């Protein structure tokens, strides 16, 4: 496809994760809801997921993941120019979870804000951060994807409770410096269709439907999802966004080292891979270990791929996601 464009140049200095110690297996779920371990594995590819303790909030996991990423980058958290947290399970409606992360890290001064784009959130945050770096507004940014989904799922609904887990992943990126090897986002594609908001949402708790005894008794503060509709929309959105990002980057699928999609379930991920024309052997998956951890899934998977040596400096990686909204995002990343 020709020489790729320069895109937005930055260097990933470090990554980190924070995952609860408690592991909930499919066998455990058999004892909680009417399902079987085999059915969950066959339908989703998920074998286990991590579950936070009752006193652990999203900011607890997010702060630890960011601290770990800063340690890997050789930086102190107070050296960051901005903290962006992608989450659908905020500590509070206000202030932002990013501010609670600041408090837990005992830092202040840098900009701190949340991005709420569901499972696409971390990719949205990466696009925002890369533009802040390109515009000279910041030099070093911490991007966090963090979720405690276990607190917003209905544990009597077997169609959703088997899917989700808790965790956080963080990435520290630095603006390109003279002499740095080429790295960063070659291209990105993002968007949303708010007309599809009702197919995956949490009905109560906001200003549309404030919390009342009736909303609590009606389980309206939990995940509501139209599974079949979400599946079809997800595959189309993720594959289309990935294809457009590849085209904009003028990169062929042969040049890609890995595809790291949002870790929703194996069927969605494989269908996205096939539809976007990326060879199946390039699909990277951690969904069997962690389940769907929403905005945390891509940064956690990226960290694991780096830890396992699956990605080296200069490699091209396609990242793609969909989420509540319905949102989507994709990018071609040169590590």
C-alpha positions as CSV (number, residue, x, y, z in Angstrom):
1,X,0.0,0.0,0.0
2,X,3.0,2.3,-0.1
3,X,4.9,4.2,2.6
4,X,2.9,4.6,5.8
5,X,2.2,8.2,6.9
6,X,4.0,9.5,10.0
7,X,0.8,9.8,12.0
8,X,1.0,11.0,15.6
9,X,4.5,10.3,17.0
10,X,5.0,9.1,20.6
11,X,6.8,6.5,22.5
12,X,5.3,4.0,24.9
13,X,7.6,4.2,28.0
14,X,5.9,1.6,30.1
15,X,2.8,-0.4,30.8
16,X,1.3,-1.9,34.0
17,X,-1.7,-3.8,35.2
18,X,-3.6,-4.3,38.4
19,X,-5.7,-7.5,38.7
20,X,-7.7,-8.7,41.8
21,X,-6.4,-11.8,43.4
22,X,-9.8,-13.5,43.5
23,X,-10.4,-15.8,40.5
24,X,-13.9,-16.8,39.6
25,X,-13.9,-19.9,37.4
26,X,-16.7,-21.2,35.2
27,X,-17.0,-24.1,37.6
28,X,-17.7,-21.5,40.4
29,X,-20.4,-20.0,38.2
30,X,-22.1,-23.3,37.8
31,X,-22.9,-23.1,41.5
32,X,-24.2,-19.6,41.3
33,X,-26.4,-19.5,38.2
34,X,-28.1,-22.0,35.8
35,X,-25.2,-22.7,33.4
36,X,-22.3,-25.0,32.8
37,X,-18.6,-24.5,32.5
38,X,-18.6,-26.1,29.1
39,X,-21.4,-23.8,27.8
40,X,-19.5,-20.7,28.9
41,X,-16.2,-21.8,27.4
42,X,-17.8,-22.9,24.1
43,X,-19.9,-19.7,23.7
44,X,-17.4,-17.2,25.0
45,X,-13.9,-18.7,25.2
46,X,-13.8,-17.4,28.8
47,X,-12.5,-19.8,31.5
48,X,-12.1,-17.5,34.4
49,X,-12.2,-13.9,35.4
50,X,-10.9,-11.7,38.3
51,X,-13.3,-10.3,40.9
52,X,-12.5,-7.3,43.1
53,X,-13.1,-7.4,46.9
54,X,-16.1,-5.4,48.2
55,X,-13.9,-2.5,49.4
56,X,-12.0,-2.2,46.1
57,X,-13.2,0.5,43.7
58,X,-12.1,1.3,40.2
59,X,-9.7,4.0,41.3
60,X,-7.9,1.5,43.6
61,X,-7.1,-0.7,40.6
62,X,-6.4,2.2,38.3
63,X,-4.0,3.9,40.6
64,X,-2.0,0.7,41.1
65,X,-1.9,0.0,37.4
66,X,-0.7,3.5,36.7
67,X,1.9,3.3,39.4
68,X,3.2,0.1,37.9
69,X,3.3,1.6,34.5
70,X,5.3,4.6,35.8
71,X,7.7,2.3,37.5
72,X,8.2,0.5,34.2
73,X,8.7,3.9,32.5
74,X,11.3,5.0,35.1
75,X,9.0,7.9,36.1
76,X,7.3,9.1,39.3
77,X,3.6,9.6,39.0
78,X,4.0,13.3,39.8
79,X,6.1,13.7,36.6
80,X,3.0,13.1,34.4
81,X,1.4,16.0,32.7
82,X,-2.0,14.4,32.5
83,X,-3.9,11.4,33.7
84,X,-6.8,10.1,31.6
85,X,-9.0,7.3,32.9
86,X,-11.3,5.3,30.7
87,X,-14.1,3.6,32.6
88,X,-17.8,2.7,32.6
89,X,-17.7,2.0,36.4
90,X,-16.6,5.2,38.0
91,X,-16.0,5.5,41.7
92,X,-18.5,8.4,41.8
93,X,-20.6,10.3,39.3
94,X,-18.5,13.3,40.3
95,X,-15.7,13.9,40.7
96,X,-13.9,11.9,38.0
97,X,-12.3,8.6,38.8
98,X,-9.0,10.2,37.5
99,X,-9.2,12.7,40.4
100,X,-9.6,9.8,42.8
101,X,-6.6,8.1,41.1
102,X,-4.6,11.3,41.8
103,X,-5.7,11.2,45.4
104,X,-4.6,7.6,45.8
105,X,-1.3,8.4,44.2
106,X,-0.9,11.5,46.3
107,X,-0.2,13.7,43.3
108,X,-1.7,17.0,42.1
109,X,-1.4,19.7,39.5
110,X,-1.6,17.7,36.3
111,X,-4.9,17.6,34.3
112,X,-7.1,14.6,35.3
113,X,-10.3,13.5,33.6
114,X,-12.3,10.5,32.6
115,X,-13.4,9.2,29.2
116,X,-16.7,7.3,29.1
117,X,-16.9,5.4,25.9
118,X,-17.5,1.9,27.3
119,X,-15.2,-0.8,26.0
120,X,-13.8,1.6,23.4
121,X,-12.8,4.0,26.2
122,X,-9.0,3.3,26.3
123,X,-8.7,3.8,22.5
124,X,-10.7,7.0,22.8
125,X,-8.3,8.1,25.6
126,X,-5.2,7.1,23.5
127,X,-6.5,9.2,20.6
128,X,-7.1,12.2,22.9
129,X,-3.7,11.8,24.6
130,X,-1.8,11.5,21.2
131,X,-3.4,14.8,20.1
132,X,-2.4,16.5,23.4
133,X,1.2,15.4,22.8
134,X,1.1,16.4,19.1
135,X,-0.2,19.8,20.0
136,X,2.5,20.4,22.6
137,X,0.1,20.7,25.5
138,X,1.7,17.8,27.3
139,X,4.9,15.8,27.2
140,X,4.1,12.7,29.2
141,X,0.6,11.2,29.8
142,X,-0.7,8.3,31.8
143,X,-3.7,6.5,30.1
144,X,-5.6,4.1,32.3
145,X,-8.4,1.6,31.5
146,X,-10.0,0.4,34.7
147,X,-13.2,-1.4,35.6
148,X,-15.0,-3.1,38.4
149,X,-17.7,-4.7,36.4
150,X,-18.6,-7.2,39.1
151,X,-20.4,-4.4,40.9
152,X,-22.8,-3.6,38.0
153,X,-23.7,-7.0,36.7
154,X,-26.8,-8.9,37.7
155,X,-25.5,-12.2,39.2
156,X,-28.8,-13.9,38.5
157,X,-28.6,-13.1,34.7
158,X,-26.7,-16.0,33.1
159,X,-26.5,-14.2,29.8
160,X,-24.4,-11.3,31.2
161,X,-22.8,-12.3,34.5
162,X,-20.6,-15.0,32.9
163,X,-19.0,-12.4,30.6
164,X,-17.4,-9.7,32.8
165,X,-14.4,-9.4,35.1
166,X,-12.5,-6.7,36.9
167,X,-9.1,-5.2,36.4
168,X,-7.0,-2.2,35.2
169,X,-4.3,-1.6,32.6
170,X,-2.2,1.6,32.2
171,X,0.2,2.9,29.6
172,X,2.6,5.8,29.9
173,X,3.3,7.6,26.6
174,X,5.8,10.4,25.9
175,X,5.9,12.9,23.0
176,X,8.4,12.0,20.3
177,X,11.9,13.5,20.8
178,X,14.5,14.2,18.1
179,X,16.3,11.0,17.3
180,X,13.6,8.7,18.6
181,X,12.8,5.8,16.2
182,X,9.4,6.1,14.5
183,X,6.6,5.1,16.9
184,X,3.1,6.0,17.7
185,X,-0.3,6.0,16.0
186,X,0.0,5.8,12.2
187,X,-3.8,6.2,12.0
188,X,-7.0,6.0,14.0
189,X,-10.7,5.6,13.3
190,X,-13.3,6.3,15.9
191,X,-17.0,7.1,16.1
192,X,-20.3,6.4,17.7
193,X,-24.0,5.8,17.0
194,X,-26.1,7.0,19.9
195,X,-29.2,5.6,18.4
196,X,-28.0,2.2,19.6
197,X,-27.6,3.3,23.2
198,X,-30.5,1.1,24.5
199,X,-28.9,-2.2,23.3
200,X,-26.2,-2.1,26.0
201,X,-26.6,0.2,29.0
202,X,-27.2,0.6,32.7
203,X,-30.8,2.0,32.9
204,X,-30.7,3.7,36.3
205,X,-28.4,5.8,38.4
206,X,-28.1,8.9,36.2
207,X,-30.3,11.9,35.6
208,X,-32.6,10.0,33.2
209,X,-33.6,7.7,36.0
210,X,-32.2,8.6,39.4
211,X,-31.8,5.9,42.0
212,X,-35.0,5.0,43.9
213,X,-36.2,2.0,45.9
214,X,-38.0,0.9,42.7
215,X,-34.9,1.1,40.5
216,X,-32.9,-0.9,43.0
217,X,-35.6,-3.5,43.4
218,X,-35.9,-3.7,39.6
219,X,-32.2,-4.4,39.1
220,X,-32.0,-1.3,37.0
221,X,-28.5,-0.4,38.2
222,X,-27.0,-3.4,36.4
223,X,-25.9,-4.2,32.8
224,X,-28.8,-4.6,30.4
225,X,-27.8,-6.1,27.0
226,X,-29.5,-7.3,23.9
227,X,-26.9,-10.0,23.2
228,X,-27.6,-11.0,19.6
229,X,-27.9,-7.4,18.4
230,X,-24.7,-6.4,20.3
231,X,-22.8,-9.4,18.7
232,X,-23.7,-8.4,15.1
233,X,-23.1,-4.7,15.7
234,X,-19.8,-5.4,17.5
235,X,-18.3,-7.5,14.7
236,X,-19.3,-4.9,12.0
237,X,-18.0,-2.0,14.0
238,X,-14.7,-3.5,15.0
239,X,-13.9,-4.9,11.6
240,X,-14.9,-1.7,9.8
241,X,-12.9,0.5,12.1
242,X,-9.8,-1.7,11.8
243,X,-10.1,-1.9,8.0
244,X,-10.4,1.9,7.8
245,X,-7.4,2.4,10.1
246,X,-5.3,0.1,8.0
247,X,-6.3,1.9,4.8
248,X,-5.5,5.3,6.3
249,X,-2.1,4.0,7.5
250,X,-1.4,2.5,4.1
251,X,-0.4,-0.8,5.8
252,X,-1.3,-4.3,4.6
253,X,-2.4,-7.1,6.9
254,X,0.8,-8.9,6.0
255,X,2.7,-6.1,7.8
256,X,0.8,-6.5,11.0
257,X,2.5,-8.3,13.9
258,X,-0.7,-8.7,16.0
259,X,-4.3,-7.8,16.2
260,X,-5.4,-6.9,19.7
261,X,-9.1,-6.4,19.8
262,X,-11.4,-5.6,22.7
263,X,-11.6,-8.9,24.6
264,X,-15.4,-9.3,24.5
265,X,-15.6,-13.0,23.7
266,X,-13.8,-15.4,21.3
267,X,-16.6,-15.5,18.7
268,X,-16.7,-11.8,18.3
269,X,-12.9,-11.6,18.2
270,X,-12.5,-14.4,15.6
271,X,-15.3,-12.9,13.4
272,X,-13.6,-9.5,13.6
273,X,-10.3,-11.0,12.5
274,X,-11.9,-12.9,9.6
275,X,-13.9,-9.9,8.4
276,X,-11.0,-7.5,8.5
277,X,-8.8,-9.9,6.6
278,X,-6.1,-10.3,9.3
279,X,-4.7,-13.9,9.5
280,X,-6.1,-15.8,12.5
281,X,-2.7,-16.6,13.8
282,X,-2.1,-12.9,14.4
283,X,-5.1,-12.6,16.8
284,X,-3.9,-12.0,20.4
285,X,-6.3,-13.1,23.1
286,X,-6.3,-13.1,26.9
287,X,-10.1,-13.4,27.2
288,X,-9.8,-16.9,28.6
289,X,-7.9,-15.5,31.6
290,X,-9.8,-12.3,32.4
291,X,-13.1,-12.3,30.6
292,X,-14.5,-9.0,29.4
293,X,-13.0,-6.2,31.4
294,X,-14.4,-3.4,29.2
295,X,-12.1,-0.4,28.9
296,X,-9.3,-2.3,30.6
297,X,-9.2,-5.2,28.1
298,X,-6.9,-3.7,25.5
299,X,-4.3,-2.1,27.8
300,X,-4.2,-5.4,29.8
301,X,-3.8,-7.4,26.7
302,X,-1.2,-5.0,25.3
303,X,0.8,-5.3,28.6
304,X,0.6,-9.1,28.5
305,X,1.7,-9.3,24.8
306,X,4.7,-7.1,25.6
307,X,5.5,-9.1,28.7
308,X,5.4,-12.3,26.7
309,X,7.7,-10.8,24.0
310,X,5.0,-11.0,21.3
311,X,5.7,-7.4,20.3
312,X,9.1,-5.7,19.7
313,X,10.1,-2.2,19.0
314,X,9.1,-1.2,15.5
315,X,6.3,-3.8,15.2
316,X,2.9,-2.8,13.9
317,X,-0.2,-3.7,16.0
318,X,-3.9,-3.2,15.1
319,X,-6.1,-2.2,18.1
320,X,-9.9,-2.2,17.7
321,X,-12.9,-2.0,20.0
322,X,-16.6,-1.4,20.4
323,X,-18.6,-0.4,23.4
324,X,-21.8,0.9,24.9
325,X,-23.0,3.9,23.0
326,X,-22.6,2.3,20.6
327,X,-19.0,3.4,20.2
328,X,-16.1,2.1,18.2
329,X,-12.4,2.8,17.7
330,X,-9.3,1.4,16.0
331,X,-5.8,2.4,15.5
332,X,-2.6,1.2,13.8
333,X,0.1,1.4,16.5
334,X,3.9,1.2,15.8
335,X,5.5,0.1,19.0
